[in-house]
Amino acid sequence: MELPTNLDSKFRFILVAAKRARQLQAGAKPLIQSASKRPTRVAQQEVGAGLVPVEVMSANSNHNDKNKKAKSGK
């Protein structure tokens, strides 16, 4: 399986797919029709197709937010 363009690493792909698989196991409706009934495989296909929203935050923006709060006294 090829890494989707919106993900920066295989590790993040697995994390996102695992979280989506848990949602599917809890009763969420699949976003695609798949030959497989396994939630993990369906989740991987959904993530691979770009149907699962992923927000990747940079380390710098998080660090800058902490500095701003510390300087402002909040």
C-alpha positions in Angstrom: 0.0 0.0 0.0 1.3 3.4 -0.9 1.5 6.2 1.7 -1.2 8.9 1.1 0.1 12.4 0.2 -1.5 14.0 3.3 0.4 11.8 5.7 4.1 12.4 6.5 5.0 8.9 7.8 4.0 5.2 7.8 3.7 5.5 11.6 1.1 8.2 11.4 -0.8 6.2 8.7 -1.0 3.2 11.2 -2.1 5.5 14.0 -4.9 7.1 11.9 -6.0 3.7 10.5 -6.1 2.2 14.0 -8.2 5.0 15.4 -10.6 4.7 12.4 -10.7 0.9 12.9 -11.8 1.4 16.5 -14.6 3.7 15.3 -15.7 1.1 12.8 -15.7 -1.6 15.5 -17.8 0.7 17.7 -20.5 0.9 15.0 -19.4 3.7 12.6 -20.5 3.3 9.0 -17.7 2.6 6.5 -16.9 5.4 4.1 -16.2 3.0 1.3 -17.5 -0.3 0.0 -14.9 -3.0 0.5 -14.6 -6.7 -0.2 -13.1 -7.1 3.2 -15.2 -7.1 6.3 -12.3 -6.6 8.7 -12.4 -3.2 10.3 -8.6 -2.8 10.1 -8.5 -3.4 6.4 -11.5 -1.1 5.7 -9.8 1.6 7.8 -6.6 1.3 5.9 -8.4 1.6 2.6 -10.3 4.6 3.8 -7.2 6.4 5.0 -5.4 5.4 1.7 -8.2 6.9 -0.3 -8.0 10.2 1.7 -11.5 9.9 3.1 -10.4 10.2 6.8 -9.5 13.8 7.8 -6.0 14.1 9.3 -4.6 17.2 10.8 -0.8 17.2 11.2 0.4 20.0 13.5 4.0 21.2 13.3 6.2 21.1 16.4 7.2 24.7 16.0 3.6 26.1 16.1 2.9 24.2 19.3 6.1 25.4 20.9 5.4 29.0 19.9 1.9 28.9 21.4 3.3 27.8 24.7 5.8 30.6 24.7 3.1 33.2 23.9 1.0 32.0 26.8 4.0 32.1 29.2 5.0 35.6 28.2 1.4 36.9 28.5 1.1 35.5 32.0 -1.8 33.2 31.1 
